[in-house]
Amino acid sequence: MFSEERSAAVVAASFQGTRDERLRQVMTSLVRHVHAFVKDVELTEAEWGKAIAFLTATGQQCDGVRQEFILLSDILGVSMLVETMNHRTGGTSTESTVLGPFHMVESPPRELGANIALDGKGAPCLITGQVSGPDGEPLAGAQVDVWQANEDGFYDVQQPGIQPERNLRGLFTTDAGGGFWFRSIVPRYYPIPADGPVGELLAATGRHPYRPAHVHFIVTAAGYRPVTTHVFVAGDPYIDSDAVFGVKDSLIREFPVVDAPARAAEVGLPNPFRTVHFDVTLLREEQAPLAAQPAEVQPIPVPGALA
């Protein structure tokens, strides 16, 4: 029977008939850890009620362009932990980071060299790079999906009717040498949406809501493992305190100023402009690192579980 001492064991035992072994393992472990947490902090009924209200409000904040639960996962570091465990590279390919909550629409296909800053606002920037395999082989025809916030720190989906549709988004195909280049603006740090339950939690715990300046990338190529990543601006004031813990040293780049009228005219940008070079290395599919959990698993034994 249920008791304070045997609570986790009794509830975990209720999942023993679960046919899906992975589901049984996850639910058993979840119950064990949640019950241990409740006992560790001596959770009160009032606090339990506040937690339920918080989760309810988090769900109610979600809509077609905002996912408050992803934000919650992000600020607790869970998104980054899952991403990191499932994309272990051993230093042989570009590191991954969080997807973020604003990859809500498909990026429009654009020609190499296109300007994704449709409203013309912001400090102009030339972004270049090469996609290659683990042995340095250039990957022609790779897909490079990019998106970023505007100079005020908002994504297009956050400002319908203010920003042009699909502003600062683009889907590019690498050339014969695996190269890509496009025009954009220098990204700027910005706060994650802080007008909902997640923002209230950050404020209550004395944390800021800011993400350092970055450009999002999803890079894919046939026969290779895709990567979701960012390029971050070196020297950003929030580079060491990203609200979602997404920064990795290997993804930080300088964005130097280029003062060269001829080069500016060549790439179609005003002089001077900023630039960044960001190469991406993909693993072959057969080289893909193991996920955090293999497909075949055994349920975690729970001391005192009922037969």
ChimeraX commands (.cxc) that place a marker at each C-alpha (Angstrom):
marker #1 position 0.00,0.00,0.00 radius 0.5
marker #1 position 1.00,3.64,-0.47 radius 0.5
marker #1 position 3.00,5.29,2.30 radius 0.5
marker #1 position 5.47,8.14,2.56 radius 0.5
marker #1 position 8.35,5.70,2.84 radius 0.5
marker #1 position 7.26,3.48,-0.07 radius 0.5
marker #1 position 5.63,6.07,-2.33 radius 0.5
marker #1 position 8.06,5.80,-5.26 radius 0.5
marker #1 position 8.16,2.00,-5.15 radius 0.5
marker #1 position 4.38,1.67,-5.10 radius 0.5
marker #1 position 3.83,4.09,-8.00 radius 0.5
marker #1 position 6.73,2.66,-10.02 radius 0.5
marker #1 position 5.28,-0.82,-9.63 radius 0.5
marker #1 position 2.12,0.36,-11.41 radius 0.5
marker #1 position 4.17,0.67,-14.62 radius 0.5
marker #1 position 5.51,-2.88,-14.59 radius 0.5
marker #1 position 2.90,-3.98,-17.13 radius 0.5
marker #1 position 3.96,-1.34,-19.66 radius 0.5
marker #1 position 4.79,-3.13,-22.91 radius 0.5
marker #1 position 7.10,-0.41,-24.20 radius 0.5
marker #1 position 10.31,-1.04,-22.24 radius 0.5
marker #1 position 11.67,2.44,-22.89 radius 0.5
marker #1 position 8.45,4.05,-21.67 radius 0.5
marker #1 position 8.54,1.87,-18.56 radius 0.5
marker #1 position 12.13,2.89,-17.87 radius 0.5
marker #1 position 11.40,6.60,-18.34 radius 0.5
marker #1 position 8.27,6.60,-16.18 radius 0.5
marker #1 position 9.89,4.54,-13.43 radius 0.5
marker #1 position 12.90,6.85,-13.28 radius 0.5
marker #1 position 10.70,9.95,-13.44 radius 0.5
marker #1 position 8.59,8.80,-10.51 radius 0.5
marker #1 position 11.66,7.89,-8.49 radius 0.5
marker #1 position 13.29,11.29,-9.01 radius 0.5
marker #1 position 10.11,13.36,-8.59 radius 0.5
marker #1 position 9.21,11.63,-5.34 radius 0.5
marker #1 position 12.79,12.07,-4.09 radius 0.5
marker #1 position 12.61,15.78,-4.94 radius 0.5
marker #1 position 9.28,16.23,-3.13 radius 0.5
marker #1 position 10.70,14.56,-0.04 radius 0.5
marker #1 position 14.00,16.44,-0.23 radius 0.5
marker #1 position 12.36,19.89,-0.21 radius 0.5
marker #1 position 9.41,18.88,2.01 radius 0.5
marker #1 position 7.00,20.31,-0.57 radius 0.5
marker #1 position 3.96,21.96,0.99 radius 0.5
marker #1 position 0.43,21.75,-0.34 radius 0.5
marker #1 position 0.52,25.48,-1.12 radius 0.5
marker #1 position 3.74,25.06,-3.10 radius 0.5
marker #1 position 2.28,22.08,-4.95 radius 0.5
marker #1 position -0.71,24.24,-5.88 radius 0.5
marker #1 position 1.56,27.03,-7.13 radius 0.5
marker #1 position 3.50,24.53,-9.23 radius 0.5
marker #1 position 0.30,23.24,-10.84 radius 0.5
marker #1 position -0.83,26.81,-11.53 radius 0.5
marker #1 position 2.59,27.62,-13.03 radius 0.5
marker #1 position 2.49,24.64,-15.39 radius 0.5
marker #1 position -1.10,25.44,-16.36 radius 0.5
marker #1 position -0.15,29.04,-17.15 radius 0.5
marker #1 position 2.85,27.81,-19.14 radius 0.5
marker #1 position 0.59,25.71,-21.34 radius 0.5
marker #1 position -1.89,28.55,-21.76 radius 0.5
marker #1 position 0.92,30.84,-22.95 radius 0.5
marker #1 position 1.68,28.57,-25.92 radius 0.5
marker #1 position 0.28,29.35,-29.35 radius 0.5
marker #1 position 1.23,28.97,-32.99 radius 0.5
marker #1 position 4.29,31.22,-32.72 radius 0.5
marker #1 position 5.32,30.79,-29.09 radius 0.5
marker #1 position 6.25,27.65,-27.17 radius 0.5
marker #1 position 6.51,28.52,-23.48 radius 0.5
marker #1 position 7.36,24.93,-22.52 radius 0.5
marker #1 position 10.44,25.05,-24.77 radius 0.5
marker #1 position 11.43,28.28,-23.02 radius 0.5
marker #1 position 10.99,26.58,-19.66 radius 0.5
marker #1 position 13.12,23.65,-20.79 radius 0.5
marker #1 position 15.69,26.12,-22.11 radius 0.5
marker #1 position 16.10,28.17,-18.94 radius 0.5
marker #1 position 16.39,25.01,-16.83 radius 0.5
marker #1 position 19.23,23.77,-19.04 radius 0.5
marker #1 position 17.27,20.67,-20.05 radius 0.5
marker #1 position 17.19,21.57,-23.74 radius 0.5
marker #1 position 20.97,21.96,-23.84 radius 0.5
marker #1 position 21.55,18.76,-21.88 radius 0.5
marker #1 position 19.37,16.70,-24.24 radius 0.5
marker #1 position 20.97,18.36,-27.27 radius 0.5
marker #1 position 24.50,17.76,-25.98 radius 0.5
marker #1 position 23.92,14.13,-24.98 radius 0.5
marker #1 position 22.33,13.25,-28.30 radius 0.5
marker #1 position 24.99,14.96,-30.41 radius 0.5
marker #1 position 28.28,13.94,-28.87 radius 0.5
marker #1 position 31.00,14.76,-31.40 radius 0.5
marker #1 position 34.26,14.01,-29.63 radius 0.5
marker #1 position 35.60,17.17,-31.25 radius 0.5
marker #1 position 35.34,15.75,-34.78 radius 0.5
marker #1 position 32.48,17.90,-36.07 radius 0.5
marker #1 position 30.71,21.20,-35.44 radius 0.5
marker #1 position 29.11,21.29,-32.01 radius 0.5
marker #1 position 25.36,21.61,-31.71 radius 0.5
marker #1 position 23.27,23.87,-29.54 radius 0.5
marker #1 position 19.59,24.54,-28.87 radius 0.5
marker #1 position 17.04,24.90,-31.65 radius 0.5
marker #1 position 15.23,27.69,-29.84 radius 0.5
marker #1 position 11.49,28.39,-29.93 radius 0.5
marker #1 position 11.30,30.51,-33.09 radius 0.5
marker #1 position 12.02,28.05,-35.89 radius 0.5
marker #1 position 8.28,28.14,-36.40 radius 0.5
marker #1 position 8.11,28.64,-40.17 radius 0.5
marker #1 position 10.01,27.26,-43.14 radius 0.5
marker #1 position 12.89,29.40,-44.33 radius 0.5
marker #1 position 12.44,30.45,-47.97 radius 0.5
marker #1 position 14.96,29.09,-50.50 radius 0.5
marker #1 position 17.33,31.87,-51.54 radius 0.5
marker #1 position 20.21,32.18,-53.98 radius 0.5
marker #1 position 23.75,32.32,-52.62 radius 0.5
marker #1 position 24.62,35.92,-51.86 radius 0.5
marker #1 position 21.03,36.97,-51.21 radius 0.5
marker #1 position 20.29,39.53,-48.52 radius 0.5
marker #1 position 18.01,38.06,-45.86 radius 0.5
marker #1 position 17.56,41.45,-44.13 radius 0.5
marker #1 position 14.42,42.34,-46.04 radius 0.5
marker #1 position 13.72,45.56,-44.16 radius 0.5
marker #1 position 17.24,46.93,-44.64 radius 0.5
marker #1 position 17.63,47.72,-40.94 radius 0.5
marker #1 position 20.74,46.94,-38.92 radius 0.5
marker #1 position 24.52,46.92,-39.37 radius 0.5
marker #1 position 25.25,45.11,-42.66 radius 0.5
marker #1 position 27.17,41.87,-42.41 radius 0.5
marker #1 position 28.60,39.32,-44.84 radius 0.5
marker #1 position 28.34,35.73,-43.60 radius 0.5
marker #1 position 30.43,33.07,-45.34 radius 0.5
marker #1 position 31.42,29.49,-44.70 radius 0.5
marker #1 position 32.02,26.01,-46.04 radius 0.5
marker #1 position 30.26,22.74,-45.26 radius 0.5
marker #1 position 32.53,19.71,-45.23 radius 0.5
marker #1 position 32.69,16.12,-44.06 radius 0.5
marker #1 position 34.92,14.71,-41.32 radius 0.5
marker #1 position 37.86,14.22,-43.69 radius 0.5
marker #1 position 37.60,17.74,-45.06 radius 0.5
marker #1 position 35.68,16.74,-48.18 radius 0.5
marker #1 position 33.54,19.67,-49.40 radius 0.5
marker #1 position 29.83,18.92,-49.42 radius 0.5
marker #1 position 28.22,20.34,-52.53 radius 0.5
marker #1 position 24.44,20.63,-52.40 radius 0.5
marker #1 position 24.24,20.79,-48.60 radius 0.5
marker #1 position 21.30,22.74,-47.19 radius 0.5
marker #1 position 22.07,25.68,-44.88 radius 0.5
marker #1 position 18.99,26.94,-43.05 radius 0.5
marker #1 position 19.57,30.23,-41.20 radius 0.5
marker #1 position 17.46,32.59,-39.12 radius 0.5
marker #1 position 18.06,35.37,-36.62 radius 0.5
marker #1 position 16.42,38.21,-34.72 radius 0.5
marker #1 position 16.34,41.78,-36.02 radius 0.5
marker #1 position 18.29,44.72,-34.59 radius 0.5
marker #1 position 15.62,45.20,-31.92 radius 0.5
marker #1 position 15.84,41.59,-30.74 radius 0.5
marker #1 position 12.66,40.22,-32.31 radius 0.5
marker #1 position 12.08,37.41,-34.78 radius 0.5
marker #1 position 9.72,37.96,-37.69 radius 0.5
marker #1 position 7.08,35.65,-36.18 radius 0.5
marker #1 position 6.99,37.85,-33.08 radius 0.5
marker #1 position 6.16,40.97,-35.10 radius 0.5
marker #1 position 3.65,40.13,-37.83 radius 0.5
marker #1 position 2.75,43.26,-39.72 radius 0.5
marker #1 position 5.87,45.03,-38.44 radius 0.5
marker #1 position 8.62,42.93,-39.95 radius 0.5
marker #1 position 8.37,41.60,-43.51 radius 0.5
marker #1 position 7.29,37.98,-43.67 radius 0.5
marker #1 position 10.30,35.60,-43.51 radius 0.5
marker #1 position 12.59,38.50,-42.60 radius 0.5
marker #1 position 16.09,37.35,-41.63 radius 0.5
marker #1 position 15.48,33.77,-42.74 radius 0.5
marker #1 position 16.93,31.86,-45.65 radius 0.5
marker #1 position 17.59,28.36,-46.97 radius 0.5
marker #1 position 20.78,28.16,-49.01 radius 0.5
marker #1 position 22.36,25.36,-51.06 radius 0.5
marker #1 position 26.14,25.09,-51.02 radius 0.5
marker #1 position 28.12,25.40,-54.24 radius 0.5
marker #1 position 30.47,22.84,-55.81 radius 0.5
marker #1 position 33.11,23.61,-53.18 radius 0.5
marker #1 position 30.69,23.31,-50.27 radius 0.5
marker #1 position 30.68,27.07,-49.87 radius 0.5
marker #1 position 27.86,29.38,-48.85 radius 0.5
marker #1 position 27.56,33.12,-48.43 radius 0.5
marker #1 position 24.77,35.55,-47.81 radius 0.5
marker #1 position 24.16,39.08,-46.63 radius 0.5
marker #1 position 22.46,39.89,-43.36 radius 0.5
marker #1 position 22.94,42.16,-40.36 radius 0.5
marker #1 position 25.10,41.83,-37.27 radius 0.5
marker #1 position 23.01,39.96,-34.70 radius 0.5
marker #1 position 22.32,41.62,-31.37 radius 0.5
marker #1 position 21.66,40.25,-27.91 radius 0.5
marker #1 position 18.02,40.10,-26.92 radius 0.5
marker #1 position 15.74,38.87,-24.14 radius 0.5
marker #1 position 13.77,35.68,-24.49 radius 0.5
marker #1 position 10.04,36.38,-24.07 radius 0.5
marker #1 position 9.75,37.41,-20.43 radius 0.5
marker #1 position 6.09,38.45,-20.26 radius 0.5
marker #1 position 4.85,35.00,-19.28 radius 0.5
marker #1 position 5.39,32.37,-16.59 radius 0.5
marker #1 position 9.01,31.70,-17.60 radius 0.5
marker #1 position 9.85,35.39,-17.33 radius 0.5
marker #1 position 8.22,35.51,-13.90 radius 0.5
marker #1 position 10.35,32.55,-12.80 radius 0.5
marker #1 position 13.53,34.24,-14.03 radius 0.5
marker #1 position 12.65,37.43,-12.16 radius 0.5
marker #1 position 11.81,35.54,-8.98 radius 0.5
marker #1 position 15.18,33.78,-9.06 radius 0.5
marker #1 position 17.21,36.90,-9.87 radius 0.5
marker #1 position 18.18,35.79,-13.37 radius 0.5
marker #1 position 18.25,37.93,-16.50 radius 0.5
marker #1 position 16.40,36.82,-19.68 radius 0.5
marker #1 position 19.09,37.71,-22.23 radius 0.5
marker #1 position 20.65,35.62,-24.96 radius 0.5
marker #1 position 23.97,36.72,-26.48 radius 0.5
marker #1 position 23.94,37.77,-30.13 radius 0.5
marker #1 position 23.84,34.81,-32.52 radius 0.5
marker #1 position 22.72,33.47,-35.88 radius 0.5
marker #1 position 20.93,30.10,-36.01 radius 0.5
marker #1 position 21.99,27.34,-38.41 radius 0.5
marker #1 position 20.58,23.95,-39.34 radius 0.5
marker #1 position 22.92,22.24,-41.81 radius 0.5
marker #1 position 22.01,19.01,-43.60 radius 0.5
marker #1 position 23.56,16.89,-46.35 radius 0.5
marker #1 position 22.62,13.50,-47.78 radius 0.5
marker #1 position 24.56,10.74,-46.04 radius 0.5
marker #1 position 25.65,12.96,-43.15 radius 0.5
marker #1 position 24.33,13.68,-39.69 radius 0.5
marker #1 position 22.58,17.09,-39.53 radius 0.5
marker #1 position 23.61,19.72,-37.02 radius 0.5
marker #1 position 21.59,22.45,-35.31 radius 0.5
marker #1 position 23.91,25.17,-34.10 radius 0.5
marker #1 position 24.63,28.91,-33.72 radius 0.5
marker #1 position 27.46,31.28,-34.42 radius 0.5
marker #1 position 27.92,33.71,-31.50 radius 0.5
marker #1 position 29.44,37.20,-31.55 radius 0.5
marker #1 position 32.66,37.38,-29.55 radius 0.5
marker #1 position 32.66,40.01,-26.83 radius 0.5
marker #1 position 28.89,40.07,-26.40 radius 0.5
marker #1 position 27.97,41.23,-22.87 radius 0.5
marker #1 position 25.95,38.05,-22.26 radius 0.5
marker #1 position 28.37,35.55,-23.82 radius 0.5
marker #1 position 29.13,34.08,-20.37 radius 0.5
marker #1 position 25.58,34.11,-19.01 radius 0.5
marker #1 position 23.25,32.95,-21.77 radius 0.5
marker #1 position 19.77,32.56,-20.28 radius 0.5
marker #1 position 19.40,29.19,-22.02 radius 0.5
marker #1 position 23.01,27.96,-21.54 radius 0.5
marker #1 position 23.51,27.60,-25.29 radius 0.5
marker #1 position 27.03,29.01,-25.73 radius 0.5
marker #1 position 29.96,26.73,-26.53 radius 0.5
marker #1 position 33.49,28.07,-26.98 radius 0.5
marker #1 position 33.87,26.49,-30.41 radius 0.5
marker #1 position 30.89,28.48,-31.74 radius 0.5
marker #1 position 32.16,31.97,-30.83 radius 0.5
marker #1 position 33.53,34.09,-33.68 radius 0.5
marker #1 position 34.84,37.60,-34.22 radius 0.5
marker #1 position 32.78,39.86,-36.51 radius 0.5
marker #1 position 35.50,42.26,-37.73 radius 0.5
marker #1 position 34.85,45.49,-39.61 radius 0.5
marker #1 position 35.85,45.47,-43.29 radius 0.5
marker #1 position 36.71,48.88,-44.73 radius 0.5
marker #1 position 37.22,48.09,-48.41 radius 0.5
marker #1 position 35.05,49.93,-50.94 radius 0.5
marker #1 position 35.87,47.54,-53.78 radius 0.5
marker #1 position 34.98,44.47,-51.72 radius 0.5
marker #1 position 31.80,46.15,-50.46 radius 0.5
marker #1 position 30.73,46.87,-54.03 radius 0.5
marker #1 position 31.55,43.29,-55.03 radius 0.5
marker #1 position 29.26,41.77,-52.39 radius 0.5
marker #1 position 26.59,44.45,-52.59 radius 0.5
marker #1 position 26.98,45.99,-49.14 radius 0.5
marker #1 position 27.67,49.55,-48.02 radius 0.5
marker #1 position 31.21,50.32,-46.91 radius 0.5
marker #1 position 32.31,49.63,-44.21 radius 0.5
marker #1 position 30.58,46.40,-43.25 radius 0.5
marker #1 position 31.09,43.53,-40.80 radius 0.5
marker #1 position 31.86,39.94,-41.69 radius 0.5
marker #1 position 32.11,36.49,-40.15 radius 0.5
marker #1 position 33.32,33.15,-41.50 radius 0.5
marker #1 position 31.73,30.02,-40.03 radius 0.5
marker #1 position 32.70,26.59,-41.35 radius 0.5
marker #1 position 30.52,23.58,-40.55 radius 0.5
marker #1 position 31.78,20.00,-40.36 radius 0.5
marker #1 position 29.28,17.13,-40.44 radius 0.5
marker #1 position 29.72,13.52,-39.36 radius 0.5
marker #1 position 28.83,10.74,-41.74 radius 0.5
marker #1 position 25.66,8.88,-40.79 radius 0.5
marker #1 position 27.59,5.71,-39.99 radius 0.5
marker #1 position 29.90,7.75,-37.74 radius 0.5
marker #1 position 27.03,9.24,-35.79 radius 0.5
marker #1 position 27.66,9.09,-32.04 radius 0.5
marker #1 position 25.38,6.98,-29.90 radius 0.5
marker #1 position 22.34,8.69,-28.49 radius 0.5
marker #1 position 22.20,9.27,-24.76 radius 0.5
marker #1 position 20.16,6.08,-24.41 radius 0.5
marker #1 position 20.34,3.06,-26.73 radius 0.5
marker #1 position 17.13,1.82,-28.27 radius 0.5
marker #1 position 17.18,-1.47,-26.35 radius 0.5
marker #1 position 17.04,-0.79,-22.61 radius 0.5
marker #1 position 16.17,-2.55,-19.41 radius 0.5
marker #1 position 13.88,-0.95,-16.83 radius 0.5
marker #1 position 15.64,0.71,-13.92 radius 0.5
marker #1 position 15.14,-1.41,-10.81 radius 0.5
marker #1 position 13.41,0.39,-7.96 radius 0.5
marker #1 position 14.29,-0.82,-4.47 radius 0.5
marker #1 position 11.20,-2.16,-2.76 radius 0.5
marker #1 position 9.12,-2.28,-5.95 radius 0.5
marker #1 position 6.13,-4.58,-5.72 radius 0.5
marker #1 position 6.17,-7.78,-7.74 radius 0.5
marker link #1:1,2 radius 0.2
marker link #1:2,3 radius 0.2
marker link #1:3,4 radius 0.2
marker link #1:4,5 radius 0.2
marker link #1:5,6 radius 0.2
marker link #1:6,7 radius 0.2
marker link #1:7,8 radius 0.2
marker link #1:8,9 radius 0.2
marker link #1:9,10 radius 0.2
marker link #1:10,11 radius 0.2
marker link #1:11,12 radius 0.2
marker link #1:12,13 radius 0.2
marker link #1:13,14 radius 0.2
marker link #1:14,15 radius 0.2
marker link #1:15,16 radius 0.2
marker link #1:16,17 radius 0.2
marker link #1:17,18 radius 0.2
marker link #1:18,19 radius 0.2
marker link #1:19,20 radius 0.2
marker link #1:20,21 radius 0.2
marker link #1:21,22 radius 0.2
marker link #1:22,23 radius 0.2
marker link #1:23,24 radius 0.2
marker link #1:24,25 radius 0.2
marker link #1:25,26 radius 0.2
marker link #1:26,27 radius 0.2
marker link #1:27,28 radius 0.2
marker link #1:28,29 radius 0.2
marker link #1:29,30 radius 0.2
marker link #1:30,31 radius 0.2
marker link #1:31,32 radius 0.2
marker link #1:32,33 radius 0.2
marker link #1:33,34 radius 0.2
marker link #1:34,35 radius 0.2
marker link #1:35,36 radius 0.2
marker link #1:36,37 radius 0.2
marker link #1:37,38 radius 0.2
marker link #1:38,39 radius 0.2
marker link #1:39,40 radius 0.2
marker link #1:40,41 radius 0.2
marker link #1:41,42 radius 0.2
marker link #1:42,43 radius 0.2
marker link #1:43,44 radius 0.2
marker link #1:44,45 radius 0.2
marker link #1:45,46 radius 0.2
marker link #1:46,47 radius 0.2
marker link #1:47,48 radius 0.2
marker link #1:48,49 radius 0.2
marker link #1:49,50 radius 0.2
marker link #1:50,51 radius 0.2
marker link #1:51,52 radius 0.2
marker link #1:52,53 radius 0.2
marker link #1:53,54 radius 0.2
marker link #1:54,55 radius 0.2
marker link #1:55,56 radius 0.2
marker link #1:56,57 radius 0.2
marker link #1:57,58 radius 0.2
marker link #1:58,59 radius 0.2
marker link #1:59,60 radius 0.2
marker link #1:60,61 radius 0.2
marker link #1:61,62 radius 0.2
marker link #1:62,63 radius 0.2
marker link #1:63,64 radius 0.2
marker link #1:64,65 radius 0.2
marker link #1:65,66 radius 0.2
marker link #1:66,67 radius 0.2
marker link #1:67,68 radius 0.2
marker link #1:68,69 radius 0.2
marker link #1:69,70 radius 0.2
marker link #1:70,71 radius 0.2
marker link #1:71,72 radius 0.2
marker link #1:72,73 radius 0.2
marker link #1:73,74 radius 0.2
marker link #1:74,75 radius 0.2
marker link #1:75,76 radius 0.2
marker link #1:76,77 radius 0.2
marker link #1:77,78 radius 0.2
marker link #1:78,79 radius 0.2
marker link #1:79,80 radius 0.2
marker link #1:80,81 radius 0.2
marker link #1:81,82 radius 0.2
marker link #1:82,83 radius 0.2
marker link #1:83,84 radius 0.2
marker link #1:84,85 radius 0.2
marker link #1:85,86 radius 0.2
marker link #1:86,87 radius 0.2
marker link #1:87,88 radius 0.2
marker link #1:88,89 radius 0.2
marker link #1:89,90 radius 0.2
marker link #1:90,91 radius 0.2
marker link #1:91,92 radius 0.2
marker link #1:92,93 radius 0.2
marker link #1:93,94 radius 0.2
marker link #1:94,95 radius 0.2
marker link #1:95,96 radius 0.2
marker link #1:96,97 radius 0.2
marker link #1:97,98 radius 0.2
marker link #1:98,99 radius 0.2
marker link #1:99,100 radius 0.2
marker link #1:100,101 radius 0.2
marker link #1:101,102 radius 0.2
marker link #1:102,103 radius 0.2
marker link #1:103,104 radius 0.2
marker link #1:104,105 radius 0.2
marker link #1:105,106 radius 0.2
marker link #1:106,107 radius 0.2
marker link #1:107,108 radius 0.2
marker link #1:108,109 radius 0.2
marker link #1:109,110 radius 0.2
marker link #1:110,111 radius 0.2
marker link #1:111,112 radius 0.2
marker link #1:112,113 radius 0.2
marker link #1:113,114 radius 0.2
marker link #1:114,115 radius 0.2
marker link #1:115,116 radius 0.2
marker link #1:116,117 radius 0.2
marker link #1:117,118 radius 0.2
marker link #1:118,119 radius 0.2
marker link #1:119,120 radius 0.2
marker link #1:120,121 radius 0.2
marker link #1:121,122 radius 0.2
marker link #1:122,123 radius 0.2
marker link #1:123,124 radius 0.2
marker link #1:124,125 radius 0.2
marker link #1:125,126 radius 0.2
marker link #1:126,127 radius 0.2
marker link #1:127,128 radius 0.2
marker link #1:128,129 radius 0.2
marker link #1:129,130 radius 0.2
marker link #1:130,131 radius 0.2
marker link #1:131,132 radius 0.2
marker link #1:132,133 radius 0.2
marker link #1:133,134 radius 0.2
marker link #1:134,135 radius 0.2
marker link #1:135,136 radius 0.2
marker link #1:136,137 radius 0.2
marker link #1:137,138 radius 0.2
marker link #1:138,139 radius 0.2
marker link #1:139,140 radius 0.2
marker link #1:140,141 radius 0.2
marker link #1:141,142 radius 0.2
marker link #1:142,143 radius 0.2
marker link #1:143,144 radius 0.2
marker link #1:144,145 radius 0.2
marker link #1:145,146 radius 0.2
marker link #1:146,147 radius 0.2
marker link #1:147,148 radius 0.2
marker link #1:148,149 radius 0.2
marker link #1:149,150 radius 0.2
marker link #1:150,151 radius 0.2
marker link #1:151,152 radius 0.2
marker link #1:152,153 radius 0.2
marker link #1:153,154 radius 0.2
marker link #1:154,155 radius 0.2
marker link #1:155,156 radius 0.2
marker link #1:156,157 radius 0.2
marker link #1:157,158 radius 0.2
marker link #1:158,159 radius 0.2
marker link #1:159,160 radius 0.2
marker link #1:160,161 radius 0.2
marker link #1:161,162 radius 0.2
marker link #1:162,163 radius 0.2
marker link #1:163,164 radius 0.2
marker link #1:164,165 radius 0.2
marker link #1:165,166 radius 0.2
marker link #1:166,167 radius 0.2
marker link #1:167,168 radius 0.2
marker link #1:168,169 radius 0.2
marker link #1:169,170 radius 0.2
marker link #1:170,171 radius 0.2
marker link #1:171,172 radius 0.2
marker link #1:172,173 radius 0.2
marker link #1:173,174 radius 0.2
marker link #1:174,175 radius 0.2
marker link #1:175,176 radius 0.2
marker link #1:176,177 radius 0.2
marker link #1:177,178 radius 0.2
marker link #1:178,179 radius 0.2
marker link #1:179,180 radius 0.2
marker link #1:180,181 radius 0.2
marker link #1:181,182 radius 0.2
marker link #1:182,183 radius 0.2
marker link #1:183,184 radius 0.2
marker link #1:184,185 radius 0.2
marker link #1:185,186 radius 0.2
marker link #1:186,187 radius 0.2
marker link #1:187,188 radius 0.2
marker link #1:188,189 radius 0.2
marker link #1:189,190 radius 0.2
marker link #1:190,191 radius 0.2
marker link #1:191,192 radius 0.2
marker link #1:192,193 radius 0.2
marker link #1:193,194 radius 0.2
marker link #1:194,195 radius 0.2
marker link #1:195,196 radius 0.2
marker link #1:196,197 radius 0.2
marker link #1:197,198 radius 0.2
marker link #1:198,199 radius 0.2
marker link #1:199,200 radius 0.2
marker link #1:200,201 radius 0.2
marker link #1:201,202 radius 0.2
marker link #1:202,203 radius 0.2
marker link #1:203,204 radius 0.2
marker link #1:204,205 radius 0.2
marker link #1:205,206 radius 0.2
marker link #1:206,207 radius 0.2
marker link #1:207,208 radius 0.2
marker link #1:208,209 radius 0.2
marker link #1:209,210 radius 0.2
marker link #1:210,211 radius 0.2
marker link #1:211,212 radius 0.2
marker link #1:212,213 radius 0.2
marker link #1:213,214 radius 0.2
marker link #1:214,215 radius 0.2
marker link #1:215,216 radius 0.2
marker link #1:216,217 radius 0.2
marker link #1:217,218 radius 0.2
marker link #1:218,219 radius 0.2
marker link #1:219,220 radius 0.2
marker link #1:220,221 radius 0.2
marker link #1:221,222 radius 0.2
marker link #1:222,223 radius 0.2
marker link #1:223,224 radius 0.2
marker link #1:224,225 radius 0.2
marker link #1:225,226 radius 0.2
marker link #1:226,227 radius 0.2
marker link #1:227,228 radius 0.2
marker link #1:228,229 radius 0.2
marker link #1:229,230 radius 0.2
marker link #1:230,231 radius 0.2
marker link #1:231,232 radius 0.2
marker link #1:232,233 radius 0.2
marker link #1:233,234 radius 0.2
marker link #1:234,235 radius 0.2
marker link #1:235,236 radius 0.2
marker link #1:236,237 radius 0.2
marker link #1:237,238 radius 0.2
marker link #1:238,239 radius 0.2
marker link #1:239,240 radius 0.2
marker link #1:240,241 radius 0.2
marker link #1:241,242 radius 0.2
marker link #1:242,243 radius 0.2
marker link #1:243,244 radius 0.2
marker link #1:244,245 radius 0.2
marker link #1:245,246 radius 0.2
marker link #1:246,247 radius 0.2
marker link #1:247,248 radius 0.2
marker link #1:248,249 radius 0.2
marker link #1:249,250 radius 0.2
marker link #1:250,251 radius 0.2
marker link #1:251,252 radius 0.2
marker link #1:252,253 radius 0.2
marker link #1:253,254 radius 0.2
marker link #1:254,255 radius 0.2
marker link #1:255,256 radius 0.2
marker link #1:256,257 radius 0.2
marker link #1:257,258 radius 0.2
marker link #1:258,259 radius 0.2
marker link #1:259,260 radius 0.2
marker link #1:260,261 radius 0.2
marker link #1:261,262 radius 0.2
marker link #1:262,263 radius 0.2
marker link #1:263,264 radius 0.2
marker link #1:264,265 radius 0.2
marker link #1:265,266 radius 0.2
marker link #1:266,267 radius 0.2
marker link #1:267,268 radius 0.2
marker link #1:268,269 radius 0.2
marker link #1:269,270 radius 0.2
marker link #1:270,271 radius 0.2
marker link #1:271,272 radius 0.2
marker link #1:272,273 radius 0.2
marker link #1:273,274 radius 0.2
marker link #1:274,275 radius 0.2
marker link #1:275,276 radius 0.2
marker link #1:276,277 radius 0.2
marker link #1:277,278 radius 0.2
marker link #1:278,279 radius 0.2
marker link #1:279,280 radius 0.2
marker link #1:280,281 radius 0.2
marker link #1:281,282 radius 0.2
marker link #1:282,283 radius 0.2
marker link #1:283,284 radius 0.2
marker link #1:284,285 radius 0.2
marker link #1:285,286 radius 0.2
marker link #1:286,287 radius 0.2
marker link #1:287,288 radius 0.2
marker link #1:288,289 radius 0.2
marker link #1:289,290 radius 0.2
marker link #1:290,291 radius 0.2
marker link #1:291,292 radius 0.2
marker link #1:292,293 radius 0.2
marker link #1:293,294 radius 0.2
marker link #1:294,295 radius 0.2
marker link #1:295,296 radius 0.2
marker link #1:296,297 radius 0.2
marker link #1:297,298 radius 0.2
marker link #1:298,299 radius 0.2
marker link #1:299,300 radius 0.2
marker link #1:300,301 radius 0.2
marker link #1:301,302 radius 0.2
marker link #1:302,303 radius 0.2
marker link #1:303,304 radius 0.2
marker link #1:304,305 radius 0.2
marker link #1:305,306 radius 0.2
marker link #1:306,307 radius 0.2
view
